[in-house]
Amino acid sequence: MSANHMKDFSLEVYMSKWEFVAKYNLSGSDAQNMTLGELLALANDADRAAFDKLSLAYTETWGAPALREEIAGTYDGVDARDVLCFAGAEEGPGMPSSICAAATIYGCSATRCTAS
Protein backbone atom coordinates (compact mmCIF):
# COMPACT_ATOMS: atom_id res chain seq x y z
CA MET A 1 0.00 0.00 0.00
CA SER A 2 1.48 3.37 -0.94
CA ALA A 3 1.74 6.29 1.46
CA ASN A 4 -1.03 8.05 -0.45
CA HIS A 5 -3.43 5.18 0.27
CA MET A 6 -2.70 4.44 3.92
CA LYS A 7 -5.75 3.78 6.07
CA ASP A 8 -6.39 6.42 8.75
CA PHE A 9 -5.35 5.50 12.30
CA SER A 10 -8.81 5.60 13.90
CA LEU A 11 -7.69 6.47 17.42
CA GLU A 12 -5.59 9.39 16.19
CA VAL A 13 -8.48 10.67 14.06
CA TYR A 14 -10.79 10.45 17.08
CA MET A 15 -8.31 12.24 19.39
CA SER A 16 -7.65 14.93 16.78
CA LYS A 17 -11.37 15.64 16.65
CA TRP A 18 -12.15 15.65 20.38
CA GLU A 19 -8.98 16.08 22.44
CA PHE A 20 -9.10 19.88 22.72
CA VAL A 21 -12.85 20.47 22.63
CA ALA A 22 -14.19 17.89 25.10
CA LYS A 23 -15.25 19.40 28.42
CA TYR A 24 -13.67 16.46 30.29
CA ASN A 25 -10.97 14.46 28.49
CA LEU A 26 -10.97 11.06 30.17
CA SER A 27 -9.09 9.28 27.40
CA GLY A 28 -5.83 11.22 27.28
CA SER A 29 -2.60 9.57 28.35
CA ASP A 30 -0.78 12.80 29.17
CA ALA A 31 -0.88 15.15 32.12
CA GLN A 32 -3.42 17.95 32.27
CA ASN A 33 -2.47 20.72 29.92
CA MET A 34 -1.63 23.98 31.65
CA THR A 35 0.64 26.90 31.09
CA LEU A 36 3.78 27.39 33.14
CA GLY A 37 2.08 30.41 34.72
CA GLU A 38 -0.88 28.26 35.82
CA LEU A 39 1.47 25.67 37.28
CA LEU A 40 3.50 28.26 39.18
CA ALA A 41 0.30 29.84 40.53
CA LEU A 42 -0.17 26.58 42.48
CA ALA A 43 3.32 26.82 43.98
CA ASN A 44 4.39 28.39 47.25
CA ASP A 45 7.16 31.00 47.40
CA ALA A 46 9.93 28.43 47.94
CA ASP A 47 8.76 26.34 44.95
CA ARG A 48 8.57 29.42 42.70
CA ALA A 49 12.11 30.39 43.77
CA ALA A 50 13.32 26.88 42.91
CA PHE A 51 11.73 27.16 39.45
CA ASP A 52 13.47 30.52 38.95
CA LYS A 53 16.81 28.73 39.40
CA LEU A 54 15.87 25.59 37.44
CA SER A 55 18.06 24.77 34.44
CA LEU A 56 16.46 22.95 31.52
CA ALA A 57 19.79 21.46 30.45
CA TYR A 58 20.79 17.80 30.78
CA THR A 59 21.20 16.54 34.32
CA GLU A 60 23.68 14.10 35.83
CA THR A 61 23.77 10.61 34.30
CA TRP A 62 21.97 8.82 37.15
CA GLY A 63 19.40 11.59 37.66
CA ALA A 64 19.17 14.91 39.42
CA PRO A 65 20.45 14.59 43.00
CA ALA A 66 17.40 16.36 44.45
CA LEU A 67 15.05 14.00 42.59
CA ARG A 68 17.01 10.94 43.73
CA GLU A 69 16.86 12.19 47.35
CA GLU A 70 13.08 12.66 47.13
CA ILE A 71 12.56 9.21 45.63
CA ALA A 72 14.84 7.56 48.21
CA GLY A 73 12.86 9.27 50.97
CA THR A 74 9.74 7.34 49.96
CA TYR A 75 11.41 4.00 50.79
CA ASP A 76 12.70 2.61 54.07
CA GLY A 77 16.46 2.02 54.12
CA VAL A 78 17.11 3.47 50.65
CA ASP A 79 19.77 6.10 50.05
CA ALA A 80 19.84 8.44 47.05
CA ARG A 81 22.93 6.53 45.85
CA ASP A 82 20.65 3.48 45.45
CA VAL A 83 18.31 5.31 43.07
CA LEU A 84 18.86 5.56 39.31
CA CYS A 85 16.49 7.74 37.26
CA PHE A 86 15.76 7.24 33.61
CA ALA A 87 14.16 9.69 31.20
CA GLY A 88 11.95 7.08 29.59
CA ALA A 89 11.13 3.44 29.14
CA GLU A 90 14.01 2.78 26.75
CA GLU A 91 16.96 3.65 28.97
CA GLY A 92 16.34 1.28 31.89
CA PRO A 93 16.25 -2.02 29.96
CA GLY A 94 19.49 -1.08 28.21
CA MET A 95 21.39 -0.64 31.46
CA PRO A 96 24.32 -3.04 31.85
CA SER A 97 23.35 -6.23 33.66
CA SER A 98 26.30 -5.80 36.06
CA ILE A 99 24.60 -2.71 37.49
CA CYS A 100 21.21 -4.44 37.71
CA ALA A 101 22.72 -7.39 39.57
CA ALA A 102 24.37 -5.14 42.15
CA ALA A 103 21.34 -3.15 43.30
CA THR A 104 17.60 -2.90 43.52
CA ILE A 105 16.55 -0.76 40.59
CA TYR A 106 13.98 1.97 41.16
CA GLY A 107 12.65 2.81 37.72
CA CYS A 108 10.88 6.13 37.52
CA SER A 109 8.56 7.56 34.94
CA ALA A 110 6.40 10.63 34.98
CA THR A 111 3.62 8.72 36.73
CA ARG A 112 5.13 6.13 39.08
CA CYS A 113 8.22 4.50 40.57
CA THR A 114 8.71 0.78 40.81
CA ALA A 115 11.29 -1.39 42.49
CA SER A 116 12.59 -4.51 40.77
GUMAR-675984 format. One record per residue: residue number from 1; residue in three letters; chain; x, y, z of N, C-alpha, C in turn. Coordinates in steps of 0.2 Angstrom, whole numbers, plus 2048, in hexadecimal, padded with zeros to 3 digits. Layout:
+------+--------+-------+-----+-----+-----+------+------+------+-----+-----+-----+
! kese ! drenpa ! kolpa ! n_u ! n_v ! n_w ! ca_u ! ca_v ! ca_w ! c_u ! c_v ! c_w !
+------+--------+-------+-----+-----+-----+------+------+------+-----+-----+-----+
!  NUM !    ALA !     A !   X !   Y !   Z !    X !    Y !    Z !   X !   Y !   Z !
...
+------+--------+-------+-----+-----+-----+------+------+------+-----+-----+-----+
# end
This chain:
+------+--------+-------+-----+-----+-----+------+------+------+-----+-----+-----+
! kese ! drenpa ! kolpa ! n_u ! n_v ! n_w ! ca_u ! ca_v ! ca_w ! c_u ! c_v ! c_w !
+------+--------+-------+-----+-----+-----+------+------+------+-----+-----+-----+
!    1 !    MET !     A ! 804 ! 7FA ! 800 !  800 !  800 !  800 ! 804 ! 806 ! 800 !
!    2 !    SER !     A ! 803 ! 80B ! 7FC !  807 !  811 !  7FB ! 805 ! 816 ! 801 !
!    3 !    ALA !     A ! 80A ! 81A ! 802 !  809 !  81F !  807 ! 802 ! 824 ! 806 !
!    4 !    ASN !     A ! 801 ! 824 ! 800 !  7FB !  828 !  7FE ! 7F4 ! 824 ! 7FF !
!    5 !    HIS !     A ! 7F5 ! 81E ! 800 !  7EF !  81A !  801 ! 7EF ! 817 ! 808 !
!    6 !    MET !     A ! 7F2 ! 819 ! 80D !  7F2 !  816 !  814 ! 7EC ! 817 ! 817 !
!    7 !    LYS !     A ! 7E9 ! 812 ! 81B !  7E3 !  813 !  81E ! 7E4 ! 817 ! 824 !
!    8 !    ASP !     A ! 7DF ! 81C ! 826 !  7E0 !  820 !  82C ! 7E1 ! 81C ! 832 !
!    9 !    PHE !     A ! 7E5 ! 81E ! 837 !  7E5 !  81C !  83D ! 7DF ! 81E ! 842 !
!   10 !    SER !     A ! 7DA ! 81A ! 843 !  7D4 !  81C !  846 ! 7D5 ! 820 ! 84C !
!   11 !    LEU !     A ! 7D9 ! 81D ! 851 !  7DA !  820 !  857 ! 7DC ! 827 ! 856 !
!   12 !    GLU !     A ! 7E1 ! 828 ! 852 !  7E4 !  82F !  851 ! 7DF ! 834 ! 84E !
!   13 !    VAL !     A ! 7DB ! 831 ! 849 !  7D6 !  835 !  846 ! 7D1 ! 838 ! 84C !
!   14 !    TYR !     A ! 7CF ! 833 ! 850 !  7CA !  834 !  855 ! 7CD ! 839 ! 85A !
!   15 !    MET !     A ! 7D3 ! 838 ! 85C !  7D6 !  83D !  861 ! 7D7 ! 844 ! 85E !
!   16 !    SER !     A ! 7D9 ! 844 ! 857 !  7DA !  84B !  854 ! 7D3 ! 84F ! 854 !
!   17 !    LYS !     A ! 7CE ! 84B ! 853 !  7C7 !  84E !  853 ! 7C5 ! 851 ! 85A !
!   18 !    TRP !     A ! 7C6 ! 84D ! 85F !  7C3 !  84E !  866 ! 7C8 ! 850 ! 86B !
!   19 !    GLU !     A ! 7CE ! 84F ! 86B !  7D3 !  850 !  870 ! 7D3 ! 857 ! 873 !
!   20 !    PHE !     A ! 7D2 ! 85D ! 86F !  7D3 !  863 !  872 ! 7CC ! 867 ! 872 !
!   21 !    VAL !     A ! 7C6 ! 863 ! 871 !  7C0 !  866 !  871 ! 7BB ! 863 ! 876 !
!   22 !    ALA !     A ! 7BD ! 85D ! 878 !  7B9 !  859 !  87E ! 7B9 ! 85D ! 884 !
!   23 !    LYS !     A ! 7B4 ! 85E ! 888 !  7B4 !  861 !  88E ! 7B8 ! 85D ! 893 !
!   24 !    TYR !     A ! 7B8 ! 856 ! 893 !  7BC !  852 !  897 ! 7BF ! 84D ! 893 !
!   25 !    ASN !     A ! 7C5 ! 84D ! 892 !  7C9 !  848 !  88E ! 7CB ! 843 ! 893 !
!   26 !    LEU !     A ! 7C8 ! 83D ! 893 !  7C9 !  837 !  897 ! 7CD ! 832 ! 893 !
!   27 !    SER !     A ! 7CF ! 833 ! 88D !  7D3 !  82E !  889 ! 7DA ! 830 ! 888 !
!   28 !    GLY !     A ! 7DC ! 836 ! 88A !  7E3 !  838 !  888 ! 7E8 ! 834 ! 88D !
!   29 !    SER !     A ! 7EE ! 833 ! 88A !  7F3 !  830 !  88E ! 7F8 ! 835 ! 890 !
!   30 !    ASP !     A ! 7F7 ! 83B ! 890 !  7FC !  840 !  892 ! 7F9 ! 844 ! 898 !
!   31 !    ALA !     A ! 7FE ! 848 ! 89B !  7FC !  84C !  8A1 ! 7F7 ! 851 ! 89E !
!   32 !    GLN !     A ! 7F3 ! 854 ! 8A3 !  7EF !  85A !  8A1 ! 7F3 ! 85F ! 89E !
!   33 !    ASN !     A ! 7F0 ! 862 ! 899 !  7F4 !  868 !  896 ! 7F3 ! 86E ! 899 !
!   34 !    MET !     A ! 7F8 ! 871 ! 89B !  7F8 !  878 !  89E ! 7FE ! 87C ! 89C !
!   35 !    THR !     A ! 7FD ! 882 ! 89D !  803 !  886 !  89B ! 808 ! 886 ! 8A1 !
!   36 !    LEU !     A ! 80E ! 889 ! 8A0 !  813 !  889 !  8A6 ! 810 ! 88E ! 8AB !
!   37 !    GLY !     A ! 80D ! 893 ! 8A9 !  80A !  898 !  8AE ! 805 ! 895 ! 8B2 !
!   38 !    GLU !     A ! 801 ! 891 ! 8AF !  7FC !  88D !  8B3 ! 7FF ! 888 ! 8B8 !
!   39 !    LEU !     A ! 804 ! 885 ! 8B6 !  807 !  880 !  8BA ! 80B ! 884 ! 8C0 !
!   40 !    LEU !     A ! 80E ! 88A ! 8BF !  811 !  88D !  8C4 ! 80D ! 891 ! 8C9 !
!   41 !    ALA !     A ! 807 ! 892 ! 8C6 !  802 !  895 !  8CB ! 800 ! 890 ! 8D0 !
!   42 !    LEU !     A ! 801 ! 88A ! 8CF !  7FF !  885 !  8D4 ! 805 ! 884 ! 8D9 !
!   43 !    ALA !     A ! 80B ! 887 ! 8D8 !  811 !  886 !  8DC ! 811 ! 88B ! 8E2 !
!   44 !    ASN !     A ! 815 ! 889 ! 8E7 !  816 !  88E !  8EC ! 81C ! 892 ! 8EA !
!   45 !    ASP !     A ! 81E ! 897 ! 8EF !  824 !  89B !  8ED ! 82A ! 897 ! 8EC !
!   46 !    ALA !     A ! 82B ! 892 ! 8F0 !  832 !  88E !  8F0 ! 832 ! 88A ! 8E9 !
!   47 !    ASP !     A ! 82C ! 887 ! 8E7 !  82C !  884 !  8E1 ! 82D ! 888 ! 8DB !
!   48 !    ARG !     A ! 82A ! 88E ! 8DB !  82B !  893 !  8D6 ! 832 ! 895 ! 8D5 !
!   49 !    ALA !     A ! 835 ! 896 ! 8DB !  83D !  898 !  8DB ! 841 ! 892 ! 8D8 !
!   50 !    ALA !     A ! 83F ! 88C ! 8D9 !  843 !  886 !  8D7 ! 842 ! 886 ! 8CF !
!   51 !    PHE !     A ! 83C ! 888 ! 8CC !  83B !  888 !  8C5 ! 83F ! 88D ! 8C2 !
!   52 !    ASP !     A ! 83F ! 893 ! 8C5 !  843 !  899 !  8C3 ! 84B ! 897 ! 8C2 !
!   53 !    LYS !     A ! 84D ! 892 ! 8C6 !  854 !  890 !  8C5 ! 855 ! 889 ! 8C1 !
!   54 !    LEU !     A ! 84F ! 886 ! 8BF !  84F !  880 !  8BB ! 852 ! 880 ! 8B4 !
!   55 !    SER !     A ! 857 ! 87C ! 8B3 !  85A !  87C !  8AC ! 857 ! 876 ! 8A8 !
!   56 !    LEU !     A ! 856 ! 878 ! 8A2 !  852 !  873 !  89E ! 857 ! 86F ! 899 !
!   57 !    ALA !     A ! 85E ! 86F ! 89C !  863 !  86B !  898 ! 863 ! 864 ! 89B !
!   58 !    TYR !     A ! 867 ! 860 ! 898 !  868 !  859 !  89A ! 86A ! 859 ! 8A1 !
!   59 !    THR !     A ! 868 ! 854 ! 8A5 !  86A !  853 !  8AC ! 86F ! 84D ! 8AC !
!   60 !    GLU !     A ! 871 ! 84C ! 8B2 !  876 !  847 !  8B3 ! 874 ! 840 ! 8B0 !
!   61 !    THR !     A ! 878 ! 83B ! 8AF !  877 !  835 !  8AC ! 872 ! 831 ! 8AF !
!   62 !    TRP !     A ! 872 ! 830 ! 8B6 !  86E !  82C !  8BA ! 868 ! 830 ! 8BC !
!   63 !    GLY !     A ! 867 ! 836 ! 8BA !  861 !  83A !  8BC ! 863 ! 840 ! 8C1 !
!   64 !    ALA !     A ! 85F ! 845 ! 8C1 !  860 !  84B !  8C5 ! 860 ! 849 ! 8CC !
!   65 !    PRO !     A ! 865 ! 84B ! 8D0 !  866 !  849 !  8D7 ! 860 ! 84A ! 8DB !
!   66 !    ALA !     A ! 85D ! 850 ! 8DA !  857 !  852 !  8DE ! 851 ! 84D ! 8DD !
!   67 !    LEU !     A ! 850 ! 84B ! 8D7 !  84B !  846 !  8D5 ! 84D ! 83F ! 8D8 !
!   68 !    ARG !     A ! 853 ! 83D ! 8D8 !  855 !  837 !  8DB ! 854 ! 837 ! 8E2 !
!   69 !    GLU !     A ! 855 ! 83C ! 8E6 !  854 !  83D !  8ED ! 84D ! 83C ! 8EE !
!   70 !    GLU !     A ! 849 ! 840 ! 8EA !  841 !  83F !  8EC ! 83F ! 838 ! 8EB !
!   71 !    ILE !     A ! 841 ! 835 ! 8E5 !  83F !  82E !  8E4 ! 841 ! 829 ! 8EA !
!   72 !    ALA !     A ! 847 ! 82A ! 8EC !  84A !  826 !  8F1 ! 846 ! 827 ! 8F8 !
!   73 !    GLY !     A ! 844 ! 82D ! 8F9 !  840 !  82E !  8FF ! 83A ! 82B ! 8FF !
!   74 !    THR !     A ! 837 ! 828 ! 8FA !  831 !  825 !  8FA ! 831 ! 81D ! 8FB !
!   75 !    TYR !     A ! 838 ! 81B ! 8FC !  839 !  814 !  8FE ! 83D ! 813 ! 904 !
!   76 !    ASP !     A ! 83C ! 80E ! 908 !  83F !  80D !  90E ! 846 ! 80A ! 90D !
!   77 !    GLY !     A ! 84C ! 80D ! 90F !  852 !  80A !  90F ! 855 ! 80B ! 908 !
!   78 !    VAL !     A ! 853 ! 810 ! 904 !  856 !  811 !  8FD ! 859 ! 818 ! 8FD !
!   79 !    ASP !     A ! 85F ! 818 ! 8FB !  863 !  81E !  8FA ! 862 ! 821 ! 8F3 !
!   80 !    ALA !     A ! 863 ! 827 ! 8F2 !  863 !  82A !  8EB ! 868 ! 827 ! 8E7 !
!   81 !    ARG !     A ! 86E ! 824 ! 8E9 !  873 !  821 !  8E5 ! 870 ! 81A ! 8E2 !
!   82 !    ASP !     A ! 86A ! 818 ! 8E6 !  867 !  811 !  8E3 ! 862 ! 813 ! 8DE !
!   83 !    VAL !     A ! 861 ! 819 ! 8DC !  85C !  81B !  8D7 ! 85F ! 81D ! 8D1 !
!   84 !    LEU !     A ! 85C ! 81A ! 8CB !  85E !  81C !  8C5 ! 858 ! 81E ! 8C1 !
!   85 !    CYS !     A ! 858 ! 824 ! 8BE !  852 !  827 !  8BA ! 854 ! 826 ! 8B3 !
!   86 !    PHE !     A ! 84E ! 825 ! 8AF !  84F !  824 !  8A8 ! 84A ! 829 ! 8A5 !
!   87 !    ALA !     A ! 84B ! 82C ! 89F !  847 !  830 !  89C ! 841 ! 82D ! 899 !
!   88 !    GLY !     A ! 841 ! 827 ! 897 !  83C !  823 !  894 ! 83D ! 81C ! 894 !
!   89 !    ALA !     A ! 838 ! 818 ! 891 !  838 !  811 !  892 ! 83D ! 80E ! 88E !
!   90 !    GLU !     A ! 841 ! 811 ! 88A !  846 !  80E !  886 ! 84D ! 80D ! 889 !
!   91 !    GLU !     A ! 84E ! 812 ! 88E !  855 !  812 !  891 ! 856 ! 80D ! 896 !
!   92 !    GLY !     A ! 851 ! 80B ! 89A !  852 !  806 !  89F ! 853 ! 7FF ! 89D !
!   93 !    PRO !     A ! 850 ! 7FD ! 898 !  851 !  7F6 !  896 ! 858 ! 7F5 ! 893 !
!   94 !    GLY !     A ! 85B ! 7FB ! 890 !  861 !  7FB !  88D ! 867 ! 7FB ! 892 !
!   95 !    MET !     A ! 866 ! 7FC ! 898 !  86B !  7FD !  89D ! 86F ! 7F6 ! 89E !
!   96 !    PRO !     A ! 875 ! 7F7 ! 89F !  87A !  7F1 !  89F ! 877 ! 7EC ! 8A5 !
!   97 !    SER !     A ! 877 ! 7E6 ! 8A3 !  875 !  7E1 !  8A8 ! 879 ! 7E1 ! 8AF !
!   98 !    SER !     A ! 87F ! 7E3 ! 8AE !  883 !  7E3 !  8B4 ! 881 ! 7E8 ! 8B9 !
!   99 !    ILE !     A ! 87E ! 7ED ! 8B7 !  87B !  7F2 !  8BB ! 875 ! 7F0 ! 8BE !
!  100 !    CYS !     A ! 870 ! 7ED ! 8BA !  86A !  7EA !  8BD ! 86B ! 7E5 ! 8C2 !
!  101 !    ALA !     A ! 870 ! 7E0 ! 8C1 !  872 !  7DB !  8C6 ! 874 ! 7DE ! 8CD !
!  102 !    ALA !     A ! 877 ! 7E4 ! 8CD !  87A !  7E6 !  8D3 ! 875 ! 7EA ! 8D7 !
!  103 !    ALA !     A ! 86F ! 7EC ! 8D5 !  86B !  7F0 !  8D9 ! 863 ! 7EF ! 8D7 !
!  104 !    THR !     A ! 85F ! 7F1 ! 8DB !  858 !  7F2 !  8DA ! 857 ! 7F8 ! 8D5 !
!  105 !    ILE !     A ! 854 ! 7F7 ! 8D0 !  853 !  7FC !  8CB ! 84C ! 800 ! 8CC !
!  106 !    TYR !     A ! 84C ! 806 ! 8CD !  846 !  80A !  8CE ! 845 ! 80E ! 8C7 !
!  107 !    GLY !     A ! 840 ! 80B ! 8C3 !  83F !  80E !  8BD ! 83A ! 813 ! 8BD !
!  108 !    CYS !     A ! 83B ! 819 ! 8BB !  836 !  81F !  8BC ! 834 ! 821 ! 8B5 !
!  109 !    SER !     A ! 82E ! 822 ! 8B5 !  82B !  826 !  8AF ! 827 ! 82C ! 8B1 !
!  110 !    ALA !     A ! 824 ! 82F ! 8AD !  820 !  835 !  8AF ! 81A ! 833 ! 8B4 !
!  111 !    THR !     A ! 818 ! 82D ! 8B4 !  812 !  82C !  8B8 ! 813 ! 827 ! 8BE !
!  112 !    ARG !     A ! 819 ! 823 ! 8BE !  81A !  81F !  8C3 ! 821 ! 81C ! 8C4 !
!  113 !    CYS !     A ! 823 ! 81A ! 8CA !  829 !  817 !  8CB ! 828 ! 80F ! 8CD !
!  114 !    THR !     A ! 82C ! 80B ! 8CA !  82C !  804 !  8CC ! 832 ! 801 ! 8CE !
!  115 !    ALA !     A ! 832 ! 7FC ! 8D2 !  838 !  7F9 !  8D4 ! 839 ! 7F2 ! 8D1 !
!  116 !    SER !     A ! 83E ! 7F0 ! 8CF !  83F !  7E9 !  8CC ! 845 ! 7E6 ! 8CE !
+------+--------+-------+-----+-----+-----+------+------+------+-----+-----+-----+
# end
